[in-house]
Amino acid sequence: MFDTERAEQPPKQGQQQRHLPIQLTRFIGRETETAKVARLLTGARLVTLAGPGGVGKTRLAIEVAARSAKNFGDAVMLVELAPVLDAALVPQTLAARLRVPELTDEPLLDTLVRALQSKQELIVLDNCEHVTTACAMLAEHLLRTCPALAILATSRELLNVPGEVVWHVPPLPPEDGSILFVERASAAKPGIQLTTSQQGRVTQLCERLDGLPLAIAGQIVWEWRAWEHLDPVEDGIPFPQDARGMWMNGNGICETAGSNLLLSFRNLSTVIEIERASGAIVWKLGAPPLSGQHAPVELANGNILLFDNGAIRADDGTPHSRVIEVDRATKEIVWQYQEHPVDNFFSARISNAQRLPNGNTLINEGVFGRFFEVTREGALVWEYVNPYFGTFDFSSFGQVGTAEVNRVFRAYRYSPAEIERARHTG
């Protein structure tokens, strides 16, 4: 991930201390937003830049802070909270940034108040969304006790502190997004020249990326690390002999209607739902009933549909596959498809299922290249077996040898409207 390679401007004796990172790339667009937010800070003491990940809240905050520095005689300071995983450490993070020592005979908040009470400072609290409550409590306490202090926060969630003024950061317009894309591309490949047709495609790309500057610039806009949230005992690696990249085998990700994410880990026989902002696990289903599942999706009724591969079953010794619909609230299976005898339907790896608008289910038995449609009652509507074979190298599974296979990793049915939309968006 490309970072801004941050370096700080060293404070000079008797002058304002400006602890803002020096940016190595040009700030593109946002002139109107910068001016408006800077103007807000002249009348409000807590301004929150809100918006989704990657929309450019941090960069805008730094530009606003630099422009507003003349109004804060003592200091302008950025406090980065993204690395802070424990909300209780938010005050300590601010103290460390201010170089305020933590005293054994005084509460840290009192020490911070003493350090800031007479100061005219602007503090930028960056990336508050995963420690929102702690940031809100800290901000409210400091603003009530330090009359010349102002706070500029960036967050996907509001702080909900009295007096908070919220500025929702909009996406970059296509013309600015195109300029950003070309500048970053030129840095990677100097002298690049786009044709008129290519410029049109770049504009389309920026629109499809929702005008998110970090996405346009090819930077990571969001990430989640399993080891920070899964339990090493409860979610222990069942097959340590597998290649390291296969230990958990994340094989599916799906956005829910509430903007959370469903993640599937085949080797853990576990599906989890995580809150995008905090990364917290809010729902979890493991074995039994799951066994090496693939491709969970949320249905319109809120239930979860997935292909349960069944290579090693905790509740049944016979390897077999099934497609199941799970009630999210009760975690009970409310519908399933399997064949009789059960091992007639078995795909130890890959595969998926899709609930169709007519209520039927499209099922992909991936290892055998077979996909078919069944009714709610399990009646076969049609089926197709992939006639095309190719050479498969088993080394990706830590095994030796090759084979000619007709496997189908995923199968989906697209509506005429979806097909037409894809044609127009390239």
N, C-alpha and C positions, 0 to 999 in steps of 0.2 A: 504494500500500500504506500503510495506517495504521500509523504507528510510535508508540511511547510518548512521543515528544517528550521525550527524556531530558535531564534537567538534574541536575547533581550537587550534593550537599550540601557546601558548602565546609568544609574542615577548620578547626578552631579551635586556636589556639596552646595546646600542652600537653594537648590532648585527643585522643581516638581519631580517626583519620582514616577517615571512612566514604565510600568512593567507590562508591556504589550509585546507580543512576538512580532519580529520583523518578517514581513511577507515576501516571498521570493517570486511571486507571480502577480500579474496585474489584476486589479479589482475591476471586473467588467460589469457594466450596467449598475443598477441599484442606486443611481444618483438621487432619484426622488425619494426612495425608501430611506436612504441614509440621512437626508436632510430632514425628513419628517420625524424619524425616531430621535435624532439629535434634538429637534425642537421639543419633543415630548419630555426629554430629560431636563429641560429648563423649568418645567412646571410639575413634574411628577418625580417622586423619589424612588419608585420601584416600577421599572418597565420590563415586561417579559416579552421576548421575541419567541413566538410559538410557531410550530410547524413540524411537518414530518421530517424524518431523518434524511439528510442529504440535500435539503432545500437551501442550505447556506446560512443558517442562523449564526454559527460561530464567526464566519468571515464578516458578515454584516455587523455583528456586535463589535468586532475589533475595529472596523472602519468607523462606526459610530463613536466608540470610545476615543479613538484618536482625534476625531473631529471635535468632540466635546471636552477634550483635555483642558482647554483654556478656561473652562468654567470650574475646574477643580484644582485649586492651588497646591494641594499637598501631594496627591498621588492618583494615578489611574492604573488599575491592576486587574489582570486576568487570573481567575482561579479555575483551573481545570478539574472538573469533578468526574469525568468519564472513568478514570482509573479507580475511583473510590467505590468499593463493593459493599462496604459496611456503612450504613447511614449514620451510625454513631460517630464516625470519623470525619464527618463534614466540618464541624467546628475546628478540629485539629488540623484539617487541610488548610483552612483559612489562616489559622494561627501560624502554620509553617510558612505560608506564602508571605505573611506580614512580618515574618521573623520575630514573632511574639513568643517568648518561652512560656511553657506550661508550668505553673507554680503548684507546689504541693499543698499550700495553705490557702488557695483561692480557687473557686470554680473557674473553669476556662472561659465561660461566657463573660464573667465579670472582668477577667483579664483583657478580653477582646474589647469590651466596652471602654475600659480605661485607655486602651491604646488608640481607639477611634473617636472617642467622645468629642474631642476638640478639633478633629481633622476634617478638612474639606476633601473628601475622597470619592471616587467612583470605583466601585468594585463590580467586575463582571463575573457572575457565577455561571459557568459554562457547562451545559449538559446536566441539567437538574432532574431529568425525567425519572431516573431510577432511584433517586433519593429525594423525591419531591417534598415529603413531609418534613424531613430534617432541614431542607433548604428553606422551607416556608417558616419554620419555627425560628431558625437563625436570622433570617431576613427581618421578620417582624420584630424580634427582640432588639436587633441592632438599630433598626429605623426608629423605634420608639425611644431609644436612649442616646442616639448619636445624631443630633439635629442637622449636621451639615453633610451627612453621609447619603449617597445615592447608590442604588443597585440596579444593574442591567443584567437580567437573567436570560439564558437561552434554555428552552425546554420543549419537549413534545407535549407536556402536561402543564396546566396552569398551576401557579403556586397558591392561588386563592387566599391571598393576604389582603387585608383592608388597604385600600389605596392603590392596589396593583393596576397598572395600565397595560393592556395586552395589545401587541402588534403582531398580527398574523402574517408571517413572511410568505409572500406569494412566490410561485415558480418563476424562473427566468422566462421572459418572452422569447419566442423562437429566434428572433434576430440576434438577441444577446447570447442565447444558447449556441447559435451557429458560430459566433465570433469566439466564444470560449472553446468550442470543439476544435476549431481551426488552429487557435493558438497552442493548445495542448498537443495537437497532432504535429504542428510545426516544431515543437520542442523535441518530439521524438524523431521526427524526420525533417530536418531543416530543408527549406526550399520547396515544400509541398505546395502544389497549385491545384485548386479544384476547378473542374469544368462546371458549366452552368447546371448540367444534369446532376453532378455530384453535390453541388451546393443545395439543390432541391432535396436530395436524399438526406443530407445532413440535417436540414430543417425538419424533415419528417422524423428522423431519429430523435431529435431533441423533443419533439412533441410526444413521441411514444415513450420517452423517458420522463414524461410529466414535467419537463423543465427543471429537473433537479440538477443543480450545478455539479455536485460531486459525482453523480452518475454520468453526466455528460463528459466530465473530465477523467472518467475511468477510475475513480476512487471508490473504495468500499464505503457504502452509505449505512450499512447496518451489519452486525455479525452477532452470532450466538455461539458460545463455546460449551460443548456438552459437559466437559469436565468441571465447569464451574457450578453446574446445577444438578447433575445426576449423582446419586449416592454410590460411592465406591463399593459398599457392601451389598446393598439391596440390588444395585444395577451392575453387579460384577460381570466381568467378561467371561462368557461361557465357553468360548473356544480360543484360548490363548495360543494354540498352535497355528491359528490362521495368520496370514500376513497382517502386519500392523494396520494397514489401511482397511482391513476387513473386520477388525475387532468389534466394532459397533454396527457398521454397514448402514449408515443413514441412506435410505432408499426412497424416501418420499417426503415432499413438503407441499402443503396446501394452505392457502389463506382462507380463514373462516369469514362468515358474514360480519363478525365483530372485529375484524382486522387482526385477530390472533393467528397463530400458525400451528398447524398440525404437523408433527414430525414423526417419522417412522424409523425405528432401528431394528433391522431384521435379526441380527445376532443376539439382541437382547429380548426379542419377542415383546417389544414395548412400543406403544404409541403414546405420545404426549401432546398436550396443547400448551403452548407458551404464550404469555402476554408479550407482545412485541416490544413495548416500551421498556419494561423492567427485565424481561427474559425469564420471569418466574414461571414455574410449571403450575398451571391451574387445573389440569385434568390429566389423568394417566390411566392407561389400561395395559396390563401385562399378561403373563402366562400363569394359569389358563385364564381366558380361553385362547389367547393368541399363540401362534407358533410360526415364527419366521415370516411374518406378514409383509405385504407390499402395498404401497399406494393408497393410504387412507384419504378419503375425501368427505367433506361435509355435505349432507343432502339438504334440500330445501326445508325439510321438517326438523333440522338440527341434529339428526342422527348421523352416525359415522358409518360409511360403507368402505370395506376393504377386502383385499384378496388375502385370505389366511392360508399360507402355503403348506404348513403342516409337515415339514420334514421330520421334526422331533417333537412329539406331543406329550405334554405333562399329564394330560387327562385321558389319553388313548394311545395304546402302543402301536396302532396301525398308521403308518404315514399316509396321509391323504390331504387333499386340498378342499377348500370350501370358500364361498363368498358369503360374508356375514354383514348384516346391518345391526349396529349396536346403538341402543338407547343411551344418549350421553349422560342423562341424569341417573339412571339405574344401573348402567353398564351391563344390562341384559341383552342377549341376542334376540331381536324381534323378527328377524327374517334371515334365512340362509339358503344357499344352494349347495347341494352336494349330490353325488351320484351313488348308486347302489349296484354292486358293492362299492364301498367308499373309495377304494384304491383305483377305480376306473377313472377318477378325476384327480390328477396329481401333477402339480408343477412345483418342484422343490425350490425353484428360484424364479425371479422376475415375475411377470403377470400383473393384471389389474382388472378392475371392474368399473363400469360407468352406469349410473341410473339414467335412463332415457326419458324424454318428455312424456312418452306414452305410458310410463310406469314400468316398462320392461327393463331388464338389466343386460347390458353388453358385457360379456366375460371373455377375457383373454387368458387362455391356458398356455402361457408363453413358451415353456420348454418344448412343447409339441407343436408350436406354431398354429394353434387352433383358436379361433375366436368365434363366438356364437351369441345369439340373443335368446333369453328365456323370459317367460311371463312370470308374474308374481307367484303363480302356482308351480313354477318350475318346468313348464312345458317348453320344448325346443321350438323356436320360431324359424331360425335358419342357422347355418354354420358354414365356416370357410376354413380350409386348411392351407397354410402358406406353402405353395409348391416350389419356392425358391430356397436353395440350400447354399450355404457358404461354409468356409473353414473357420472353426472356432478354436482358439488357443487357450488351453486350460491353465496356462501359467499365471493368469490374472487371479486365479483362485488358489495359488500356491501348489498346483498340481502339474504333472508332466503329460504332454501329449496334445493331439489335436483331433477334431472330429468334424464331420460334415453335418451341419444342423440347419433347421429351418425355424429357429427360435424367433419369437416376436416379443420385444421388450414391453411395449405398451400398445394398446389399440384404443382408438377413440372414434366416435362418430361425430362429425361436424354438421351443423345445420346449414341449409342453403344461405341463411343470413350471415353465418360465421365465415363461410367460404367466400362470399362476396366481399365481406369486410377485409379479409386477408388479401384479396386481390388488389384492393385499393390502397392498402397500407404497405404493400411490398413485402 
